Amino acid sequence: MILCTMFYNMLKDKLSLPAKTIGILIFLINTCSYTYTALINPGIPLLENSSLAKVKGANILLCKECKNWVRLSFNTSHCYECNVCVEGYDHHCPWISKCIGRKNIVSFYIFVVSTLCLFCYLVFTVSLLSNTM
């Protein structure tokens, strides 16, 4: 984020209004998707009622590691870094320091794509402006 602010301050007088608008829009999408991904529950099940496990066909088990009741139908897996079970577990992201699961995977993909777009935007604008100087 600091790097983007430095680039914007260096180039703000040399860029046109549409180029500035595109850069700010990509930056805002990136920041919002990162914040949303970091703050939302990734899919940690909150099944406090153990009586559901006694119902036939409920597909609910007790996790041996975290002692939480989990649904098997949501492809729940245990994250050993966070020590929790996550529904639709994809991976533990070191960038966000959080699990990526069923509830935050879309915002995580938006974050990754917007980071790539922001990087391409910065490289493109710097290369264009260095050719004109």
ChimeraX attribute file (.defattr): number of C-alpha atoms within 10 A of each C-alpha:
attribute: neighborCount
match mode: 1-to-1
recipient: residues
	/A:1	8
	/A:2	7
	/A:3	8
	/A:4	15
	/A:5	12
	/A:6	11
	/A:7	13
	/A:8	17
	/A:9	11
	/A:10	12
	/A:11	15
	/A:12	13
	/A:13	10
	/A:14	13
	/A:15	14
	/A:16	10
	/A:17	11
	/A:18	9
	/A:19	14
	/A:20	15
	/A:21	12
	/A:22	13
	/A:23	18
	/A:24	16
	/A:25	14
	/A:26	19
	/A:27	19
	/A:28	13
	/A:29	17
	/A:30	23
	/A:31	16
	/A:32	15
	/A:33	22
	/A:34	21
	/A:35	15
	/A:36	14
	/A:37	24
	/A:38	19
	/A:39	12
	/A:40	12
	/A:41	17
	/A:42	22
	/A:43	21
	/A:44	21
	/A:45	17
	/A:46	10
	/A:47	15
	/A:48	10
	/A:49	8
	/A:50	13
	/A:51	9
	/A:52	15
	/A:53	17
	/A:54	11
	/A:55	10
	/A:56	8
	/A:57	8
	/A:58	12
	/A:59	14
	/A:60	19
	/A:61	16
	/A:62	14
	/A:63	16
	/A:64	9
	/A:65	12
	/A:66	14
	/A:67	11
	/A:68	18
	/A:69	20
	/A:70	25
	/A:71	21
	/A:72	14
	/A:73	11
	/A:74	15
	/A:75	14
	/A:76	21
	/A:77	20
	/A:78	18
	/A:79	19
	/A:80	11
	/A:81	10
	/A:82	13
	/A:83	10
	/A:84	18
	/A:85	27
	/A:86	27
	/A:87	22
	/A:88	21
	/A:89	22
	/A:90	17
	/A:91	14
	/A:92	16
	/A:93	11
	/A:94	8
	/A:95	8
	/A:96	14
	/A:97	11
	/A:98	19
	/A:99	26
	/A:100	27
	/A:101	24
	/A:102	19
	/A:103	18
	/A:104	20
	/A:105	19
	/A:106	14
	/A:107	20
	/A:108	22
	/A:109	15
	/A:110	17
	/A:111	21
	/A:112	15
	/A:113	15
	/A:114	21
	/A:115	19
	/A:116	14
	/A:117	16
	/A:118	21
	/A:119	13
	/A:120	12
	/A:121	16
	/A:122	16
	/A:123	11
	/A:124	12
	/A:125	17
	/A:126	14
	/A:127	11
	/A:128	11
	/A:129	12
	/A:130	9
	/A:131	8
	/A:132	6
	/A:133	5
